[in-house]
Amino acid sequence: METRRLISMANQIGTFFESSYGSDEAARPVAQHLKSFWVPAMRRELIEYRRQGGAGLTEVVSEALEILENEQRSEHSTT
């Protein structure tokens, strides 16, 4: 999928969860949503995009991607 489209979709999800949880608490539910409903390739693409600077990602989405990246690291270190 086109990266710009993923950014747009992720930011919309972030906006939704920010309105429900507030800016300080929204990152974890965003991460959970992406983990539950997005295929791994979509998550990997955005995680990599964030590593390269992440222009256009909202702060809450960037934080959610960081959570997912850290989870991936810990999963790989225990296997």
N, C-alpha and C positions, 0 to 999 in steps of 0.2 A: 504494500500500500504506500502511497505517496506520503513522504514525511510531513509535508505541510498539512495534509488531511489528518494525520495522527495527532499533530500538535493542536489543531483546532478541536478535535474530538476530546482530547485529554483536557484541554483548557475548559471546555464546556462542562465536563465532569467535575473538574476542580471548582468551578463557579457554583455548581449545584451543591457540592458538599460544603463549601464555605458558607453558603446561605443556611445550611442545616446545622453545622457544627461550629462555625466561626473560624476565622483565619488560623488561630493557634492550634486547633484540634482537627482540622480537615485532612491533613496529609495522610494519616493512617487509613481512614476510610477510602480515600482516593486510591491509595496503594492496594487495598483489599479489593476494591472494585476492578482495578486493572488486572489484578491477579486472577480474579474469579471469571471475568467476562472477556478478556482479551487473550488472543492466542499468544504463545510465547514469542513468536517472531515479531509481533507488533510491539511487545514490551521491550524486547532486545533492541529493536531499531530506535525506540525513543531513549532508552538508557544510553545507548551509544551516542545518540544525538546530544544528549545532556552532557556527556563526557567531553564533547567537542565544543562546548560553550552553551548550547541550549537556547540560542536566541529565539524569543517568541514564547517560550514556556513561562507560565505564571509561576510565582514562587511556590505555591502549594503543590503544583504538579512536579516541579523540580524536586521538592522535598519528598514527595511520594515516590518518585523514581529513585531517589537516593535510598529510601527504605527498601525498595525492591532489589536494588543492586546489592545492598548489604545482606539481604536475605539470600540472594544467589551465592554470594561469596561464602556465607556460613554453611549453606547446603553443600557446596563443592568441597569445603575444607573438612567436612565430617564424613564424606563418602570416599 
